[in-house]
Amino acid sequence: MLADEIGMAEAAVALSRTFGLSRRQAYRYLELARAGAPPLAAENSVTITLKMPESLARGLRAHATARGVTTSEVVRQAVAAFLVVKRRHG
């Protein structure tokens, strides 16, 4: 889409509709593509439910808001980082 000189807004809407992404996520993918980053492997997401202390949930939401990402993205990054460290240290 970017090679065809379609505008970012139009491309984001098209990606959002085609792949069921949020517009924010579509913009992120477009920014990665514009920067020449290698494509991310597509994988289906599943919904899980977590229970945590209210104060931790407030901190999670505040952290996500301050960085302009979703709480799901913060949790995904944290779990992925935890699993990488866990694999290294057994």
TORKE-388151 format. One record per residue (C-alpha): residue in one letter; x, y, z. Coordinates in steps of 0.25 Angstrom, whole numbers, plus 2048, in hexadecimal, padded with zeros to 3 digits. Example, Ala and Ser with C-alpha at 12.3 -4.5 7.8 and 13.67 -1.06 7.14 Angstrom:
BEGIN
a8317EE81F
s8377FC81D
END
This chain:
BEGIN
m800800800
l80B80A804
a8128067F6
d80680A7EF
e8068187F6
i7F98167FD
g7F881F809
m7FA81A817
a7EC81D81B
e7E6815810
a7F080A811
a7ED809820
v7DE80881E
a7E07FD813
l7E97F581C
s7E07F7828
r7D47F281F
t7DB7E7818
f7E27E1824
g7D97E5830
l7E47EE836
s7E27FA83E
r7E5806836
r7F0809841
q7F67FB83E
a7F57FD82F
y7FD80A830
r808803838
y8097F982D
l80A804822
e81480B82A
l81D7FE82B
a81B7FC81C
r81F80A819
a82C809822
g82F7FC81A
a82D7F3826
p82C7E4822
p81D7DF822
l8187DA82F
a8137CB82F
a8037CB82F
e7FE7C383A
n7EF7C383F
s7ED7C984D
v7E47C3858
t7DD7C9863
i7E17C6871
t7DC7CB87E
l7E67CF889
k7E37D2898
m7EC7DC89F
p7EC7E68AA
e7E47F28A7
s7F17FB8AA
l7F97F38A0
a7EE7F4896
r7EE803898
g7FD804896
l7FC7FB889
r7F1805883
a7F9811887
h80680B881
a7FF807874
t7F8815873
a80581C875
r80C81486A
g800815860
v7FE806860
t7F37FC864
t7F47F5871
s7F47E8869
e8017ED862
v8077F086F
v8047E2875
r8087DB868
q8167E2868
a8177DF877
v8147D0876
a81D7CF869
a8287D5871
f8267CC87D
l8257BF874
v8327C386D
v8397C587B
k8337B8880
r8387B0874
r8467B5876
h8477B2885
g83F7A5884
END
